[in-house]
Amino acid sequence: DRGAPSYREGRPRTYVYRRAGDPCRVCATPIRTVEMEGRTLFWCPSCQS
């Protein structure tokens, strides 16, 4: 068991994960990606620097 989910009911579960090119749900900036060590990282360049 990993405990209770860390997201709130009624809110989106993900804000950037698997949303490359889509607008950020906070500021509407397109979500960007980069591959690092075989994994794809997703982030909002405005909200996350």
PDB file of N, H, CA, C and O in Angstrom:
ATOM      1  N   ASP A   1       0.841  -1.189   0.000  1.00  0.00           N
ATOM      2  CA  ASP A   1       0.000   0.000   0.000  1.00  0.00           C
ATOM      3  C   ASP A   1       0.878   1.241   0.000  1.00  0.00           C
ATOM      4  O   ASP A   1       1.819   1.337   0.788  1.00  0.00           O
ATOM      5  N   ARG A   2       0.582   2.179  -0.865  1.00  0.00           N
ATOM      6  H   ARG A   2      -0.182   2.101  -1.505  1.00  0.00           H
ATOM      7  CA  ARG A   2       1.381   3.398  -0.973  1.00  0.00           C
ATOM      8  C   ARG A   2       0.709   4.588  -0.307  1.00  0.00           C
ATOM      9  O   ARG A   2       1.160   5.721  -0.478  1.00  0.00           O
ATOM     10  N   GLY A   3      -0.347   4.360   0.438  1.00  0.00           N
ATOM     11  H   GLY A   3      -0.714   3.440   0.576  1.00  0.00           H
ATOM     12  CA  GLY A   3      -1.012   5.466   1.113  1.00  0.00           C
ATOM     13  C   GLY A   3      -2.028   6.156   0.232  1.00  0.00           C
ATOM     14  O   GLY A   3      -2.308   5.718  -0.884  1.00  0.00           O
ATOM     15  N   ALA A   4      -2.573   7.234   0.744  1.00  0.00           N
ATOM     16  H   ALA A   4      -2.345   7.590   1.650  1.00  0.00           H
ATOM     17  CA  ALA A   4      -3.589   7.994   0.017  1.00  0.00           C
ATOM     18  C   ALA A   4      -2.966   8.749  -1.149  1.00  0.00           C
ATOM     19  O   ALA A   4      -1.803   9.145  -1.070  1.00  0.00           O
ATOM     20  N   PRO A   5      -3.718   8.956  -2.233  1.00  0.00           N
ATOM     21  CA  PRO A   5      -3.175   9.729  -3.359  1.00  0.00           C
ATOM     22  C   PRO A   5      -2.867  11.160  -2.935  1.00  0.00           C
ATOM     23  O   PRO A   5      -3.503  11.706  -2.033  1.00  0.00           O
ATOM     24  N   SER A   6      -1.892  11.751  -3.593  1.00  0.00           N
ATOM     25  H   SER A   6      -1.376  11.308  -4.326  1.00  0.00           H
ATOM     26  CA  SER A   6      -1.457  13.100  -3.222  1.00  0.00           C
ATOM     27  C   SER A   6      -2.218  14.196  -3.962  1.00  0.00           C
ATOM     28  O   SER A   6      -1.903  15.376  -3.806  1.00  0.00           O
ATOM     29  N   TYR A   7      -3.203  13.828  -4.754  1.00  0.00           N
ATOM     30  H   TYR A   7      -3.459  12.870  -4.881  1.00  0.00           H
ATOM     31  CA  TYR A   7      -3.989  14.829  -5.474  1.00  0.00           C
ATOM     32  C   TYR A   7      -5.342  15.017  -4.786  1.00  0.00           C
ATOM     33  O   TYR A   7      -5.808  14.144  -4.055  1.00  0.00           O
ATOM     34  N   ARG A   8      -5.944  16.137  -5.026  1.00  0.00           N
ATOM     35  H   ARG A   8      -5.566  16.847  -5.621  1.00  0.00           H
ATOM     36  CA  ARG A   8      -7.255  16.418  -4.428  1.00  0.00           C
ATOM     37  C   ARG A   8      -8.367  15.972  -5.358  1.00  0.00           C
ATOM     38  O   ARG A   8      -8.269  16.106  -6.578  1.00  0.00           O
ATOM     39  N   GLU A   9      -9.406  15.449  -4.774  1.00  0.00           N
ATOM     40  H   GLU A   9      -9.485  15.341  -3.783  1.00  0.00           H
ATOM     41  CA  GLU A   9     -10.566  15.035  -5.553  1.00  0.00           C
ATOM     42  C   GLU A   9     -11.169  16.251  -6.254  1.00  0.00           C
ATOM     43  O   GLU A   9     -11.285  17.327  -5.668  1.00  0.00           O
ATOM     44  N   GLY A  10     -11.548  16.062  -7.509  1.00  0.00           N
ATOM     45  H   GLY A  10     -11.454  15.188  -7.985  1.00  0.00           H
ATOM     46  CA  GLY A  10     -12.139  17.152  -8.274  1.00  0.00           C
ATOM     47  C   GLY A  10     -11.127  18.030  -8.985  1.00  0.00           C
ATOM     48  O   GLY A  10     -11.510  18.940  -9.720  1.00  0.00           O
ATOM     49  N   ARG A  11      -9.830  17.774  -8.780  1.00  0.00           N
ATOM     50  H   ARG A  11      -9.518  17.035  -8.183  1.00  0.00           H
ATOM     51  CA  ARG A  11      -8.777  18.539  -9.455  1.00  0.00           C
ATOM     52  C   ARG A  11      -8.038  17.609 -10.406  1.00  0.00           C
ATOM     53  O   ARG A  11      -8.048  16.395 -10.206  1.00  0.00           O
ATOM     54  N   PRO A  12      -7.402  18.148 -11.427  1.00  0.00           N
ATOM     55  CA  PRO A  12      -6.653  17.292 -12.354  1.00  0.00           C
ATOM     56  C   PRO A  12      -5.551  16.530 -11.624  1.00  0.00           C
ATOM     57  O   PRO A  12      -4.912  17.069 -10.720  1.00  0.00           O
ATOM     58  N   ARG A  13      -5.333  15.289 -12.013  1.00  0.00           N
ATOM     59  H   ARG A  13      -5.852  14.852 -12.747  1.00  0.00           H
ATOM     60  CA  ARG A  13      -4.275  14.495 -11.385  1.00  0.00           C
ATOM     61  C   ARG A  13      -2.898  14.952 -11.835  1.00  0.00           C
ATOM     62  O   ARG A  13      -1.940  14.892 -11.065  1.00  0.00           O
ATOM     63  N   THR A  14      -2.794  15.404 -13.066  1.00  0.00           N
ATOM     64  H   THR A  14      -3.572  15.452 -13.692  1.00  0.00           H
ATOM     65  CA  THR A  14      -1.490  15.853 -13.559  1.00  0.00           C
ATOM     66  C   THR A  14      -1.612  17.241 -14.166  1.00  0.00           C
ATOM     67  O   THR A  14      -2.596  17.565 -14.830  1.00  0.00           O
ATOM     68  N   TYR A  15      -0.613  18.032 -13.928  1.00  0.00           N
ATOM     69  H   TYR A  15       0.187  17.768 -13.389  1.00  0.00           H
ATOM     70  CA  TYR A  15      -0.581  19.375 -14.506  1.00  0.00           C
ATOM     71  C   TYR A  15       0.332  19.422 -15.725  1.00  0.00           C
ATOM     72  O   TYR A  15       0.108  20.234 -16.622  1.00  0.00           O
ATOM     73  N   VAL A  16       1.352  18.575 -15.781  1.00  0.00           N
ATOM     74  H   VAL A  16       1.535  17.915 -15.053  1.00  0.00           H
ATOM     75  CA  VAL A  16       2.257  18.595 -16.929  1.00  0.00           C
ATOM     76  C   VAL A  16       2.527  17.210 -17.521  1.00  0.00           C
ATOM     77  O   VAL A  16       2.802  17.117 -18.717  1.00  0.00           O
ATOM     78  N   TYR A  17       2.462  16.151 -16.751  1.00  0.00           N
ATOM     79  H   TYR A  17       2.238  16.226 -15.779  1.00  0.00           H
ATOM     80  CA  TYR A  17       2.834  14.815 -17.216  1.00  0.00           C
ATOM     81  C   TYR A  17       2.007  14.391 -18.421  1.00  0.00           C
ATOM     82  O   TYR A  17       0.777  14.437 -18.409  1.00  0.00           O
ATOM     83  N   ARG A  18       2.731  13.974 -19.471  1.00  0.00           N
ATOM     84  H   ARG A  18       3.730  13.937 -19.480  1.00  0.00           H
ATOM     85  CA  ARG A  18       2.134  13.529 -20.739  1.00  0.00           C
ATOM     86  C   ARG A  18       1.272  14.595 -21.404  1.00  0.00           C
ATOM     87  O   ARG A  18       0.296  14.278 -22.084  1.00  0.00           O
ATOM     88  N   ARG A  19       1.634  15.854 -21.209  1.00  0.00           N
ATOM     89  H   ARG A  19       2.427  16.112 -20.657  1.00  0.00           H
ATOM     90  CA  ARG A  19       0.860  16.953 -21.796  1.00  0.00           C
ATOM     91  C   ARG A  19       1.745  17.842 -22.666  1.00  0.00           C
ATOM     92  O   ARG A  19       1.488  19.041 -22.774  1.00  0.00           O
ATOM     93  N   ALA A  20       2.774  17.284 -23.282  1.00  0.00           N
ATOM     94  H   ALA A  20       2.984  16.310 -23.194  1.00  0.00           H
ATOM     95  CA  ALA A  20       3.710  18.045 -24.108  1.00  0.00           C
ATOM     96  C   ALA A  20       2.976  18.865 -25.158  1.00  0.00           C
ATOM     97  O   ALA A  20       2.160  18.335 -25.911  1.00  0.00           O
ATOM     98  N   GLY A  21       3.274  20.169 -25.203  1.00  0.00           N
ATOM     99  H   GLY A  21       3.937  20.599 -24.591  1.00  0.00           H
ATOM    100  CA  GLY A  21       2.667  21.067 -26.174  1.00  0.00           C
ATOM    101  C   GLY A  21       1.320  21.622 -25.753  1.00  0.00           C
ATOM    102  O   GLY A  21       0.871  22.633 -26.293  1.00  0.00           O
ATOM    103  N   ASP A  22       0.675  20.979 -24.802  1.00  0.00           N
ATOM    104  H   ASP A  22       1.040  20.157 -24.364  1.00  0.00           H
ATOM    105  CA  ASP A  22      -0.612  21.481 -24.302  1.00  0.00           C
ATOM    106  C   ASP A  22      -0.362  22.688 -23.408  1.00  0.00           C
ATOM    107  O   ASP A  22       0.738  22.838 -22.876  1.00  0.00           O
ATOM    108  N   PRO A  23      -1.353  23.547 -23.233  1.00  0.00           N
ATOM    109  CA  PRO A  23      -1.157  24.703 -22.353  1.00  0.00           C
ATOM    110  C   PRO A  23      -1.105  24.284 -20.883  1.00  0.00           C
ATOM    111  O   PRO A  23      -1.832  23.389 -20.453  1.00  0.00           O
ATOM    112  N   CYS A  24      -0.248  24.936 -20.135  1.00  0.00           N
ATOM    113  H   CYS A  24       0.343  25.663 -20.484  1.00  0.00           H
ATOM    114  CA  CYS A  24      -0.168  24.732 -18.686  1.00  0.00           C
ATOM    115  C   CYS A  24      -1.527  25.066 -18.083  1.00  0.00           C
ATOM    116  O   CYS A  24      -2.163  26.039 -18.490  1.00  0.00           O
ATOM    117  N   ARG A  25      -1.971  24.277 -17.128  1.00  0.00           N
ATOM    118  H   ARG A  25      -1.455  23.487 -16.798  1.00  0.00           H
ATOM    119  CA  ARG A  25      -3.274  24.506 -16.501  1.00  0.00           C
ATOM    120  C   ARG A  25      -3.257  25.692 -15.547  1.00  0.00           C
ATOM    121  O   ARG A  25      -4.308  26.115 -15.065  1.00  0.00           O
ATOM    122  N   VAL A  26      -2.082  26.229 -15.272  1.00  0.00           N
ATOM    123  H   VAL A  26      -1.228  25.886 -15.663  1.00  0.00           H
ATOM    124  CA  VAL A  26      -1.967  27.389 -14.383  1.00  0.00           C
ATOM    125  C   VAL A  26      -1.813  28.677 -15.180  1.00  0.00           C
ATOM    126  O   VAL A  26      -2.512  29.657 -14.922  1.00  0.00           O
ATOM    127  N   CYS A  27      -0.874  28.679 -16.176  1.00  0.00           N
ATOM    128  H   CYS A  27      -0.306  27.883 -16.386  1.00  0.00           H
ATOM    129  CA  CYS A  27      -0.545  29.931 -16.862  1.00  0.00           C
ATOM    130  C   CYS A  27      -0.739  29.901 -18.379  1.00  0.00           C
ATOM    131  O   CYS A  27      -0.563  30.928 -19.035  1.00  0.00           O
ATOM    132  N   ALA A  28      -1.093  28.760 -18.946  1.00  0.00           N
ATOM    133  H   ALA A  28      -1.237  27.926 -18.414  1.00  0.00           H
ATOM    134  CA  ALA A  28      -1.359  28.584 -20.382  1.00  0.00           C
ATOM    135  C   ALA A  28      -0.112  28.546 -21.263  1.00  0.00           C
ATOM    136  O   ALA A  28      -0.241  28.506 -22.487  1.00  0.00           O
ATOM    137  N   THR A  29       1.086  28.558 -20.687  1.00  0.00           N
ATOM    138  H   THR A  29       1.191  28.591 -19.693  1.00  0.00           H
ATOM    139  CA  THR A  29       2.318  28.397 -21.462  1.00  0.00           C
ATOM    140  C   THR A  29       2.407  26.947 -21.933  1.00  0.00           C
ATOM    141  O   THR A  29       2.088  26.044 -21.159  1.00  0.00           O
ATOM    142  N   PRO A  30       2.831  26.687 -23.181  1.00  0.00           N
ATOM    143  CA  PRO A  30       2.944  25.308 -23.648  1.00  0.00           C
ATOM    144  C   PRO A  30       3.926  24.488 -22.798  1.00  0.00           C
ATOM    145  O   PRO A  30       5.013  24.952 -22.451  1.00  0.00           O
ATOM    146  N   ILE A  31       3.510  23.262 -22.475  1.00  0.00           N
ATOM    147  H   ILE A  31       2.628  22.885 -22.757  1.00  0.00           H
ATOM    148  CA  ILE A  31       4.339  22.337 -21.704  1.00  0.00           C
ATOM    149  C   ILE A  31       5.489  21.864 -22.585  1.00  0.00           C
ATOM    150  O   ILE A  31       5.291  21.545 -23.758  1.00  0.00           O
ATOM    151  N   ARG A  32       6.689  21.821 -22.016  1.00  0.00           N
ATOM    152  H   ARG A  32       6.850  22.080 -21.063  1.00  0.00           H
ATOM    153  CA  ARG A  32       7.878  21.388 -22.754  1.00  0.00           C
ATOM    154  C   ARG A  32       8.362  20.047 -22.230  1.00  0.00           C
ATOM    155  O   ARG A  32       8.012  19.628 -21.127  1.00  0.00           O
ATOM    156  N   THR A  33       9.180  19.377 -23.049  1.00  0.00           N
ATOM    157  H   THR A  33       9.465  19.717 -23.945  1.00  0.00           H
ATOM    158  CA  THR A  33       9.756  18.093 -22.651  1.00  0.00           C
ATOM    159  C   THR A  33      11.229  18.057 -23.001  1.00  0.00           C
ATOM    160  O   THR A  33      11.710  18.804 -23.854  1.00  0.00           O
ATOM    161  N   VAL A  34      11.927  17.173 -22.321  1.00  0.00           N
ATOM    162  H   VAL A  34      11.537  16.567 -21.628  1.00  0.00           H
ATOM    163  CA  VAL A  34      13.314  16.866 -22.638  1.00  0.00           C
ATOM    164  C   VAL A  34      13.552  15.427 -22.198  1.00  0.00           C
ATOM    165  O   VAL A  34      12.973  14.976 -21.210  1.00  0.00           O
ATOM    166  N   GLU A  35      14.403  14.704 -22.925  1.00  0.00           N
ATOM    167  H   GLU A  35      14.873  15.071 -23.728  1.00  0.00           H
ATOM    168  CA  GLU A  35      14.740  13.347 -22.518  1.00  0.00           C
ATOM    169  C   GLU A  35      16.036  13.383 -21.732  1.00  0.00           C
ATOM    170  O   GLU A  35      17.015  13.998 -22.155  1.00  0.00           O
ATOM    171  N   MET A  36      16.036  12.717 -20.584  1.00  0.00           N
ATOM    172  H   MET A  36      15.240  12.217 -20.241  1.00  0.00           H
ATOM    173  CA  MET A  36      17.219  12.672 -19.733  1.00  0.00           C
ATOM    174  C   MET A  36      17.388  11.248 -19.220  1.00  0.00           C
ATOM    175  O   MET A  36      16.518  10.716 -18.531  1.00  0.00           O
ATOM    176  N   GLU A  37      18.511  10.643 -19.562  1.00  0.00           N
ATOM    177  H   GLU A  37      19.218  11.075 -20.121  1.00  0.00           H
ATOM    178  CA  GLU A  37      18.827   9.283 -19.136  1.00  0.00           C
ATOM    179  C   GLU A  37      17.696   8.308 -19.450  1.00  0.00           C
ATOM    180  O   GLU A  37      17.345   7.460 -18.629  1.00  0.00           O
ATOM    181  N   GLY A  38      17.133   8.441 -20.646  1.00  0.00           N
ATOM    182  H   GLY A  38      17.418   9.129 -21.313  1.00  0.00           H
ATOM    183  CA  GLY A  38      16.109   7.521 -21.107  1.00  0.00           C
ATOM    184  C   GLY A  38      14.708   7.803 -20.597  1.00  0.00           C
ATOM    185  O   GLY A  38      13.788   7.031 -20.868  1.00  0.00           O
ATOM    186  N   ARG A  39      14.529   8.890 -19.867  1.00  0.00           N
ATOM    187  H   ARG A  39      15.276   9.516 -19.648  1.00  0.00           H
ATOM    188  CA  ARG A  39      13.203   9.244 -19.349  1.00  0.00           C
ATOM    189  C   ARG A  39      12.789  10.589 -19.913  1.00  0.00           C
ATOM    190  O   ARG A  39      13.631  11.461 -20.126  1.00  0.00           O
ATOM    191  N   THR A  40      11.501  10.763 -20.155  1.00  0.00           N
ATOM    192  H   THR A  40      10.817  10.055 -19.981  1.00  0.00           H
ATOM    193  CA  THR A  40      10.993  12.036 -20.645  1.00  0.00           C
ATOM    194  C   THR A  40      10.530  12.874 -19.467  1.00  0.00           C
ATOM    195  O   THR A  40       9.732  12.424 -18.645  1.00  0.00           O
ATOM    196  N   LEU A  41      11.037  14.094 -19.395  1.00  0.00           N
ATOM    197  H   LEU A  41      11.686  14.459 -20.062  1.00  0.00           H
ATOM    198  CA  LEU A  41      10.659  15.025 -18.338  1.00  0.00           C
ATOM    199  C   LEU A  41       9.723  16.065 -18.927  1.00  0.00           C
ATOM    200  O   LEU A  41       9.953  16.555 -20.033  1.00  0.00           O
ATOM    201  N   PHE A  42       8.688  16.399 -18.209  1.00  0.00           N
ATOM    202  H   PHE A  42       8.502  16.001 -17.311  1.00  0.00           H
ATOM    203  CA  PHE A  42       7.690  17.377 -18.635  1.00  0.00           C
ATOM    204  C   PHE A  42       7.721  18.539 -17.661  1.00  0.00           C
ATOM    205  O   PHE A  42       7.827  18.330 -16.452  1.00  0.00           O
ATOM    206  N   TRP A  43       7.629  19.782 -18.174  1.00  0.00           N
ATOM    207  H   TRP A  43       7.543  19.952 -19.156  1.00  0.00           H
ATOM    208  CA  TRP A  43       7.589  20.941 -17.282  1.00  0.00           C
ATOM    209  C   TRP A  43       7.010  22.153 -17.980  1.00  0.00           C
ATOM    210  O   TRP A  43       6.981  22.239 -19.208  1.00  0.00           O
ATOM    211  N   CYS A  44       6.549  23.091 -17.162  1.00  0.00           N
ATOM    212  H   CYS A  44       6.573  23.021 -16.164  1.00  0.00           H
ATOM    213  CA  CYS A  44       6.097  24.385 -17.655  1.00  0.00           C
ATOM    214  C   CYS A  44       7.262  25.349 -17.489  1.00  0.00           C
ATOM    215  O   CYS A  44       7.710  25.578 -16.366  1.00  0.00           O
ATOM    216  N   PRO A  45       7.768  25.923 -18.589  1.00  0.00           N
ATOM    217  CA  PRO A  45       8.918  26.823 -18.480  1.00  0.00           C
ATOM    218  C   PRO A  45       8.612  28.122 -17.737  1.00  0.00           C
ATOM    219  O   PRO A  45       9.536  28.811 -17.305  1.00  0.00           O
ATOM    220  N   SER A  46       7.342  28.468 -17.580  1.00  0.00           N
ATOM    221  H   SER A  46       6.591  27.908 -17.931  1.00  0.00           H
ATOM    222  CA  SER A  46       6.995  29.680 -16.833  1.00  0.00           C
ATOM    223  C   SER A  46       6.841  29.402 -15.343  1.00  0.00           C
ATOM    224  O   SER A  46       7.353  30.153 -14.513  1.00  0.00           O
ATOM    225  N   CYS A  47       6.144  28.339 -15.007  1.00  0.00           N
ATOM    226  H   CYS A  47       5.728  27.729 -15.682  1.00  0.00           H
ATOM    227  CA  CYS A  47       5.878  28.029 -13.597  1.00  0.00           C
ATOM    228  C   CYS A  47       7.036  27.298 -12.925  1.00  0.00           C
ATOM    229  O   CYS A  47       7.243  27.438 -11.720  1.00  0.00           O
ATOM    230  N   GLN A  48       7.790  26.520 -13.697  1.00  0.00           N
ATOM    231  H   GLN A  48       7.622  26.406 -14.676  1.00  0.00           H
ATOM    232  CA  GLN A  48       8.885  25.721 -13.150  1.00  0.00           C
ATOM    233  C   GLN A  48      10.170  26.118 -13.858  1.00  0.00           C
ATOM    234  O   GLN A  48      10.323  25.886 -15.057  1.00  0.00           O
ATOM    235  N   SER A  49      11.068  26.702 -13.134  1.00  0.00           N
ATOM    236  H   SER A  49      10.944  26.891 -12.160  1.00  0.00           H
ATOM    237  CA  SER A  49      12.332  27.109 -13.776  1.00  0.00           C
ATOM    238  C   SER A  49      13.514  26.381 -13.201  1.00  0.00           C
ATOM    239  O   SER A  49      14.646  26.607 -13.629  1.00  0.00           O
TER     240      SER A  49
END
